[in-house]
Amino acid sequence: MVDSTGSARLVLRPLVVVEGLHDLQKVKAAVDADVWVLGGDRISHRTVAELRRAEATRGVIVLTDPDGPGEHIRRRLDALVPGCMHAYVTKAEALSGGHVGVEHASVAAVQRALSQVRTHGFAVAPEGRNEPEYTLADLVAVGLTAHGEAAKRRRQVGELLGLGYGNAKAFVHKLNALHVPRAEWERACRIALGKGEERLGKP
């Protein structure tokens, strides 16, 4: 499918879940997809049942606002609808007139977010145990925690990886839950820290 400019238009099979009607309109302008509007932070048993059915048959992508309430909704859906995928627009992309929301992001930003979805779930370690790939030590090594610019660096790396923002503990959880490859993590850190191809962790 092509858009009005003649460019190829992203077509998504998974159901995209957003918070409000204006978010739906922005997603519809960006991609060809079915969109589910939550209409608030209260998630009914019926909604959960329907989203679980959708996840089992076609997949579900969660695209909520990059703010506190949006992250809360995302975490609840992730717990209630196992296997759902996640797409993120950055706070900078979704900011307009002091308001933050998917509806304020550009079409290009929404297209990027929906083309870089990630799936939660822990990878299985070689010896068969579910062990985390990342720990807080990984963040300390590159100044993403216990550093004067830690919050800024986490935001930059989070944007590069399509993870959204979070405190150190939440950031480690996302790295593990979203199966971020080690090479991808190291590349994002090099870019954010301006280290080029230097070894990470060097002063």
Backbone as CSV, one residue per row, in Angstrom:
resi,resn,N_x,N_y,N_z,CA_x,CA_y,CA_z,C_x,C_y,C_z
1,MET,0.848,-1.192,0.000,0.000,0.000,0.000,0.883,1.242,0.000
2,VAL,0.422,2.318,-0.686,1.180,3.564,-0.723,0.339,4.683,-0.145
3,ASP,1.031,5.740,0.348,0.298,6.874,0.891,0.061,7.906,-0.189
4,SER,-0.426,9.088,0.207,-0.782,10.122,-0.768,0.419,10.664,-1.519
5,THR,1.632,10.448,-0.975,2.837,10.938,-1.646,3.409,9.898,-2.592
6,GLY,2.811,8.703,-2.595,3.314,7.642,-3.445,4.328,6.758,-2.760
7,SER,4.654,7.054,-1.496,5.627,6.257,-0.756,4.962,5.009,-0.191
8,ALA,5.774,3.978,0.013,5.253,2.743,0.600,4.748,3.025,2.007
9,ARG,3.593,2.497,2.333,2.972,2.726,3.637,3.107,1.466,4.478
10,LEU,3.565,1.625,5.707,3.752,0.489,6.598,2.406,-0.141,6.936
11,VAL,2.296,-1.437,6.700,1.081,-2.185,7.009,1.382,-3.119,8.178
12,LEU,0.593,-3.020,9.233,0.816,-3.821,10.430,-0.311,-4.823,10.640
13,ARG,0.049,-6.071,10.874,-0.954,-7.074,11.231,-1.353,-6.966,12.705
14,PRO,-0.407,-6.730,13.623,-0.789,-6.642,15.040,-1.751,-5.488,15.316
15,LEU,-2.536,-5.646,16.350,-3.438,-4.599,16.817,-2.627,-3.583,17.614
16,VAL,-2.777,-2.300,17.306,-2.045,-1.249,18.016,-2.939,-0.676,19.111
17,VAL,-2.451,-0.667,20.338,-3.223,-0.179,21.481,-2.710,1.195,21.894
18,VAL,-3.620,2.177,21.944,-3.267,3.543,22.337,-4.202,4.013,23.451
19,GLU,-3.897,5.180,24.002,-4.683,5.682,25.125,-5.952,6.414,24.707
20,GLY,-5.874,7.259,23.671,-7.020,8.095,23.339,-7.331,8.182,21.855
21,LEU,-8.442,8.848,21.541,-8.891,8.964,20.154,-7.926,9.756,19.285
22,HIS,-7.314,10.794,19.855,-6.360,11.584,19.069,-5.117,10.757,18.750
23,ASP,-4.759,9.858,19.661,-3.646,8.948,19.390,-4.010,8.021,18.232
24,LEU,-5.236,7.541,18.230,-5.709,6.687,17.136,-5.575,7.408,15.800
25,GLN,-5.988,8.655,15.764,-5.923,9.423,14.526,-4.489,9.564,14.029
26,LYS,-3.552,9.768,14.967,-2.154,9.915,14.563,-1.598,8.590,14.040
27,VAL,-1.946,7.491,14.694,-1.477,6.187,14.229,-2.050,5.875,12.851
28,LYS,-3.329,6.168,12.654,-3.972,5.917,11.366,-3.330,6.746,10.254
29,ALA,-2.847,7.946,10.614,-2.182,8.791,9.623,-0.799,8.253,9.278
30,ALA,-0.234,7.475,10.200,1.139,7.008,10.025,1.244,5.636,9.368
31,VAL,0.328,4.730,9.722,0.416,3.352,9.226,-0.972,2.802,8.917
32,ASP,-0.977,1.686,8.234,-2.229,0.975,7.967,-2.345,-0.119,9.021
33,ALA,-3.197,0.100,10.016,-3.319,-0.852,11.118,-4.666,-0.692,11.809
34,ASP,-5.100,-1.743,12.474,-6.263,-1.657,13.349,-5.781,-1.103,14.683
35,VAL,-6.563,-0.196,15.261,-6.144,0.481,16.490,-7.211,0.319,17.564
36,TRP,-6.782,0.010,18.771,-7.666,-0.157,19.924,-7.437,1.005,20.873
37,VAL,-8.493,1.712,21.231,-8.396,2.853,22.147,-8.814,2.428,23.547
38,LEU,-7.930,2.613,24.514,-8.244,2.253,25.898,-9.211,3.242,26.527
39,GLY,-9.037,4.525,26.204,-9.936,5.541,26.743,-9.693,5.882,28.195
40,GLY,-8.516,5.581,28.703,-8.196,5.889,30.099,-7.291,4.838,30.694
41,ASP,-7.002,4.994,31.988,-6.071,4.057,32.617,-6.769,2.876,33.287
42,ARG,-8.085,2.822,33.210,-8.821,1.694,33.784,-8.983,0.618,32.710
43,ILE,-8.468,-0.561,32.994,-8.491,-1.649,32.023,-9.443,-2.730,32.524
44,SER,-10.574,-2.874,31.851,-11.604,-3.814,32.309,-11.222,-5.261,32.016
45,HIS,-11.901,-6.177,32.690,-11.678,-7.605,32.447,-12.018,-7.951,31.000
46,ARG,-13.050,-7.309,30.470,-13.432,-7.579,29.087,-12.335,-7.127,28.128
47,THR,-11.770,-5.952,28.392,-10.688,-5.453,27.544,-9.499,-6.400,27.581
48,VAL,-9.158,-6.863,28.773,-8.036,-7.795,28.913,-8.294,-9.066,28.111
49,ALA,-9.505,-9.599,28.213,-9.849,-10.826,27.490,-9.741,-10.626,25.984
50,GLU,-10.205,-9.472,25.503,-10.179,-9.210,24.068,-8.752,-8.992,23.568
51,LEU,-7.948,-8.319,24.372,-6.564,-8.094,23.971,-5.763,-9.394,24.010
52,ARG,-6.063,-10.251,24.953,-5.390,-11.555,24.993,-5.735,-12.375,23.760
53,ARG,-6.983,-12.292,23.346,-7.396,-13.007,22.137,-6.663,-12.445,20.919
54,ALA,-6.572,-11.120,20.862,-5.871,-10.491,19.746,-4.394,-10.868,19.743
55,GLU,-3.790,-10.908,20.929,-2.368,-11.250,21.015,-2.126,-12.664,20.508
56,ALA,-3.054,-13.554,20.818,-2.898,-14.953,20.425,-3.089,-15.164,18.933
57,THR,-3.878,-14.318,18.291,-4.214,-14.538,16.885,-3.474,-13.624,15.909
58,ARG,-3.076,-12.435,16.374,-2.452,-11.501,15.435,-1.326,-10.682,16.040
59,GLY,-1.253,-10.648,17.375,-0.246,-9.837,18.042,-0.812,-8.501,18.480
60,VAL,-0.229,-7.929,19.514,-0.656,-6.641,20.060,0.567,-5.758,20.265
61,ILE,0.474,-4.508,19.811,1.541,-3.526,20.017,1.015,-2.428,20.931
62,VAL,1.696,-2.175,22.019,1.312,-1.126,22.961,2.088,0.146,22.637
63,LEU,1.365,1.237,22.392,1.974,2.538,22.110,1.307,3.574,23.004
64,THR,1.869,3.793,24.178,1.295,4.745,25.128,2.153,5.996,25.215
65,ASP,1.629,7.014,25.883,2.348,8.278,26.014,3.635,8.090,26.815
66,PRO,4.703,8.818,26.455,5.975,8.708,27.175,5.992,9.545,28.449
67,ASP,5.066,9.255,29.342,5.006,9.955,30.629,4.666,8.939,31.722
68,GLY,4.530,9.404,32.951,4.250,8.507,34.059,3.007,7.664,33.878
69,PRO,1.859,8.284,33.602,0.637,7.496,33.397,0.750,6.512,32.234
70,GLY,1.410,6.950,31.161,1.575,6.062,30.008,2.417,4.844,30.334
71,GLU,3.494,5.055,31.107,4.343,3.934,31.509,3.596,2.997,32.450
72,HIS,2.740,3.568,33.306,1.946,2.743,34.221,1.001,1.841,33.433
73,ILE,0.330,2.416,32.436,-0.573,1.627,31.597,0.211,0.544,30.855
74,ARG,1.380,0.900,30.348,2.209,-0.053,29.607,2.591,-1.252,30.491
75,ARG,3.013,-0.962,31.719,3.405,-2.041,32.630,2.218,-2.941,32.966
76,ARG,1.046,-2.333,33.159,-0.141,-3.137,33.468,-0.505,-4.040,32.296
77,LEU,-0.476,-3.494,31.091,-0.809,-4.298,29.919,0.210,-5.412,29.718
78,ASP,1.469,-5.110,29.979,2.506,-6.119,29.811,2.281,-7.292,30.763
79,ALA,1.779,-6.979,31.961,1.505,-8.031,32.940,0.213,-8.782,32.626
80,LEU,-0.786,-8.045,32.126,-2.100,-8.643,31.882,-2.210,-9.352,30.542
81,VAL,-1.399,-8.920,29.577,-1.445,-9.501,28.226,-0.047,-10.005,27.867
82,PRO,0.351,-11.144,28.402,1.695,-11.671,28.146,1.967,-11.828,26.655
83,GLY,3.164,-11.411,26.248,3.547,-11.552,24.853,3.307,-10.324,24.008
84,CYS,2.660,-9.298,24.573,2.406,-8.100,23.774,3.727,-7.400,23.449
85,MET,3.727,-6.687,22.340,4.913,-5.968,21.884,4.803,-4.506,22.297
86,HIS,5.937,-3.807,22.234,5.963,-2.430,22.708,6.647,-1.507,21.706
87,ALA,6.021,-0.357,21.474,6.584,0.682,20.619,6.666,1.962,21.443
88,TYR,7.708,2.746,21.204,7.929,3.945,22.006,8.204,5.163,21.126
89,VAL,7.528,6.273,21.422,7.957,7.571,20.917,8.661,8.248,22.087
90,THR,9.654,9.065,21.798,10.384,9.719,22.875,9.592,10.911,23.406
91,LYS,9.953,11.352,24.595,9.269,12.500,25.179,9.471,13.739,24.319
92,ALA,10.679,13.887,23.778,10.961,15.042,22.920,10.080,15.024,21.675
93,GLU,9.846,13.842,21.130,9.012,13.716,19.930,7.545,13.977,20.226
94,ALA,7.128,13.714,21.462,5.705,13.784,21.815,5.341,15.024,22.619
95,LEU,6.217,16.008,22.641,6.002,17.214,23.444,5.504,18.364,22.577
96,SER,4.426,19.016,23.039,3.886,20.169,22.319,3.149,21.078,23.293
97,GLY,3.610,22.310,23.411,2.937,23.271,24.274,2.833,22.841,25.717
98,GLY,3.825,22.129,26.195,3.804,21.669,27.573,3.034,20.382,27.787
99,HIS,2.433,19.844,26.736,1.674,18.592,26.824,2.462,17.463,26.163
100,VAL,2.347,16.272,26.732,3.052,15.106,26.211,2.040,14.053,25.783
101,GLY,2.185,13.557,24.566,1.269,12.515,24.113,1.617,12.026,22.723
102,VAL,1.242,10.811,22.420,1.455,10.247,21.093,0.817,11.136,20.035
103,GLU,-0.306,11.736,20.373,-1.021,12.587,19.416,-0.193,13.769,18.937
104,HIS,0.799,14.198,19.748,1.628,15.346,19.390,2.863,14.951,18.588
105,ALA,3.150,13.667,18.496,4.319,13.209,17.747,4.065,13.344,16.249
106,SER,5.132,13.456,15.492,4.991,13.541,14.044,4.641,12.169,13.477
107,VAL,4.120,12.176,12.264,3.815,10.916,11.586,5.086,10.084,11.454
108,ALA,6.196,10.745,11.128,7.466,10.034,10.970,7.903,9.377,12.274
109,ALA,7.695,10.072,13.393,8.085,9.516,14.696,7.255,8.284,15.029
110,VAL,5.966,8.339,14.726,5.093,7.193,14.991,5.457,6.026,14.071
111,GLN,5.766,6.327,12.822,6.182,5.270,11.900,7.457,4.598,12.392
112,ARG,8.412,5.410,12.849,9.663,4.855,13.369,9.393,3.955,14.567
113,ALA,8.568,4.453,15.489,8.277,3.682,16.701,7.636,2.337,16.367
114,LEU,6.698,2.345,15.440,5.970,1.121,15.108,6.776,0.171,14.224
115,SER,7.856,0.671,13.650,8.721,-0.205,12.852,9.840,-0.794,13.695
116,GLN,9.916,-0.364,14.962,10.980,-0.842,15.856,10.401,-1.481,17.117
117,VAL,9.314,-2.204,16.974,8.672,-2.806,18.147,9.551,-3.888,18.750
118,ARG,9.368,-4.080,20.055,10.123,-5.099,20.778,9.150,-5.962,21.566
119,THR,9.576,-7.196,21.816,8.757,-8.136,22.568,9.371,-8.390,23.925
120,HIS,8.562,-8.346,24.974,9.046,-8.628,26.316,9.238,-10.126,26.514
121,GLY,9.965,-10.480,27.568,10.197,-11.885,27.911,11.670,-12.152,28.094
122,PHE,12.049,-12.913,29.096,13.454,-13.167,29.373,14.021,-14.242,28.461
123,ALA,15.246,-14.017,28.026,15.942,-15.020,27.231,16.416,-16.134,28.156
124,VAL,16.550,-17.326,27.605,17.020,-18.447,28.411,18.527,-18.539,28.290
125,ALA,19.212,-18.586,29.433,20.663,-18.675,29.459,21.101,-20.023,28.895
126,PRO,22.353,-20.135,28.404,22.821,-21.380,27.805,22.641,-22.598,28.705
127,GLU,22.819,-22.415,30.028,22.697,-23.557,30.925,21.256,-23.872,31.278
128,GLY,20.293,-23.150,30.659,18.895,-23.482,30.837,18.180,-22.690,31.905
129,ARG,18.862,-21.767,32.574,18.213,-20.959,33.603,17.874,-19.597,33.021
130,ASN,16.791,-18.998,33.489,16.440,-17.649,33.084,17.289,-16.662,33.878
131,GLU,18.334,-16.178,33.284,19.234,-15.261,33.961,19.309,-13.963,33.171
132,PRO,19.391,-12.844,33.844,19.446,-11.567,33.135,20.762,-11.365,32.408
133,GLU,20.675,-10.841,31.218,21.868,-10.501,30.448,22.528,-9.253,31.011
134,TYR,21.690,-8.332,31.508,22.190,-7.037,31.986,21.954,-6.871,33.483
135,THR,22.862,-6.143,34.134,22.721,-5.797,35.546,23.044,-4.320,35.712
136,LEU,22.865,-3.807,36.916,23.201,-2.404,37.176,24.667,-2.124,36.897
137,ALA,25.514,-3.135,37.020,26.943,-2.947,36.751,27.177,-2.492,35.313
138,ASP,26.339,-2.957,34.385,26.470,-2.527,32.992,26.189,-1.040,32.855
139,LEU,25.221,-0.536,33.619,24.900,0.889,33.577,25.989,1.715,34.243
140,VAL,26.527,1.214,35.349,27.607,1.921,36.040,28.814,2.067,35.121
141,ALA,29.121,1.016,34.361,30.306,0.997,33.505,30.294,2.096,32.453
142,VAL,29.103,2.531,32.047,29.011,3.556,31.003,28.356,4.836,31.512
143,GLY,28.258,4.968,32.833,27.741,6.211,33.401,26.254,6.423,33.226
144,LEU,25.492,5.348,33.139,24.040,5.480,33.041,23.372,5.422,34.410
145,THR,24.184,5.268,35.440,23.751,5.414,36.828,24.990,5.769,37.634
146,ALA,24.785,6.347,38.838,25.905,6.770,39.688,26.827,7.728,38.943
147,HIS,26.231,8.631,38.177,26.995,9.608,37.393,26.176,10.881,37.303
148,GLY,26.848,12.023,37.248,26.151,13.305,37.210,25.224,13.473,36.024
149,GLU,25.528,12.818,34.906,24.697,12.933,33.703,23.980,11.618,33.398
150,ALA,23.788,10.801,34.431,23.197,9.475,34.223,21.815,9.540,33.582
151,ALA,20.951,10.419,34.085,19.587,10.503,33.553,19.601,10.900,32.083
152,LYS,20.446,11.867,31.742,20.555,12.312,30.351,21.052,11.169,29.465
153,ARG,22.038,10.440,29.953,22.593,9.341,29.162,21.585,8.208,28.982
154,ARG,20.835,7.900,30.037,19.811,6.858,29.899,18.770,7.263,28.873
155,ARG,18.416,8.545,28.888,17.421,9.017,27.923,17.950,8.863,26.493
156,GLN,19.221,9.229,26.288,19.803,9.134,24.948,19.896,7.686,24.475
157,VAL,20.398,6.820,25.345,20.525,5.410,24.968,19.146,4.782,24.781
158,GLY,18.203,5.158,25.639,16.846,4.645,25.510,16.211,5.026,24.189
159,GLU,16.474,6.247,23.738,15.933,6.688,22.458,16.568,5.914,21.309
160,LEU,17.873,5.698,21.390,18.566,4.969,20.329,18.096,3.516,20.231
161,LEU,17.771,2.929,21.372,17.347,1.529,21.397,15.837,1.349,21.269
162,GLY,15.092,2.462,21.302,13.639,2.370,21.234,13.035,1.797,22.495
163,LEU,13.654,2.120,23.653,13.184,1.583,24.927,12.336,2.547,25.728
164,GLY,12.352,3.817,25.363,11.717,4.795,26.229,12.636,5.124,27.390
165,TYR,12.138,5.891,28.363,12.963,6.336,29.486,12.568,5.615,30.766
166,GLY,13.511,5.498,31.679,13.216,4.909,32.978,14.366,5.130,33.928
167,ASN,14.132,4.934,35.226,15.232,5.026,36.173,16.158,3.828,35.955
168,ALA,17.251,3.769,36.706,18.257,2.733,36.459,17.679,1.327,36.563
169,LYS,16.902,1.078,37.608,16.334,-0.256,37.811,15.383,-0.623,36.675
170,ALA,14.518,0.328,36.292,13.569,0.072,35.208,14.295,-0.118,33.883
171,PHE,15.396,0.617,33.705,16.148,0.532,32.459,16.770,-0.852,32.301
172,VAL,17.346,-1.376,33.383,17.917,-2.722,33.343,16.826,-3.749,33.031
173,HIS,15.662,-3.559,33.647,14.550,-4.479,33.379,14.180,-4.464,31.900
174,LYS,14.106,-3.286,31.304,13.739,-3.192,29.894,14.788,-3.855,29.006
175,LEU,16.063,-3.636,29.316,17.127,-4.252,28.521,16.979,-5.771,28.508
176,ASN,16.691,-6.332,29.666,16.534,-7.784,29.764,15.214,-8.262,29.180
177,ALA,14.139,-7.562,29.520,12.816,-8.000,29.078,12.641,-7.898,27.579
178,LEU,13.341,-6.950,26.962,13.189,-6.737,25.526,14.281,-7.414,24.706
179,HIS,15.106,-8.223,25.382,16.121,-9.009,24.664,17.039,-8.130,23.815
180,VAL,17.490,-7.014,24.326,18.370,-6.141,23.549,19.712,-6.845,23.341
181,PRO,20.127,-7.066,22.095,21.409,-7.727,21.844,22.564,-6.912,22.417
182,ARG,23.574,-7.590,22.929,24.714,-6.900,23.528,25.384,-5.956,22.530
183,ALA,25.529,-6.378,21.285,26.169,-5.531,20.282,25.365,-4.254,20.041
184,GLU,24.047,-4.373,20.050,23.186,-3.207,19.846,23.299,-2.246,21.023
185,TRP,23.353,-2.800,22.234,23.533,-1.991,23.444,24.856,-1.230,23.396
186,GLU,25.931,-1.914,23.060,27.248,-1.285,23.038,27.321,-0.193,21.976
187,ARG,26.708,-0.444,20.829,26.711,0.570,19.770,25.954,1.815,20.220
188,ALA,24.789,1.637,20.851,23.996,2.774,21.325,24.768,3.567,22.373
189,CYS,25.465,2.872,23.255,26.253,3.560,24.281,27.391,4.348,23.657
190,ARG,28.049,3.771,22.658,29.145,4.487,21.992,28.641,5.773,21.350
191,ILE,27.489,5.683,20.704,26.932,6.865,20.040,26.538,7.917,21.067
192,ALA,25.827,7.504,22.113,25.347,8.446,23.125,26.488,9.102,23.883
193,LEU,27.546,8.346,24.135,28.670,8.867,24.889,29.724,9.517,24.000
194,GLY,29.482,9.470,22.679,30.425,10.092,21.759,31.764,9.401,21.728
195,LYS,31.768,8.064,21.962,33.022,7.328,22.023,33.387,6.661,20.702
196,GLY,32.566,6.840,19.691,32.866,6.194,18.430,32.994,4.703,18.609
197,GLU,34.111,4.156,18.199,34.332,2.717,18.322,35.243,2.381,19.487
198,GLU,35.435,3.339,20.421,36.294,3.067,21.562,35.662,2.022,22.464
199,ARG,36.502,1.381,23.269,36.008,0.368,24.198,35.144,1.026,25.251
200,LEU,33.964,0.484,25.489,33.084,1.019,26.511,33.699,0.810,27.880
201,GLY,33.465,1.772,28.764,33.976,1.665,30.114,35.298,2.383,30.303
202,LYS,35.965,2.804,29.192,37.201,3.562,29.328,36.884,4.952,29.821
203,PRO,37.731,5.551,30.641,37.488,6.920,31.101,37.583,7.912,29.954
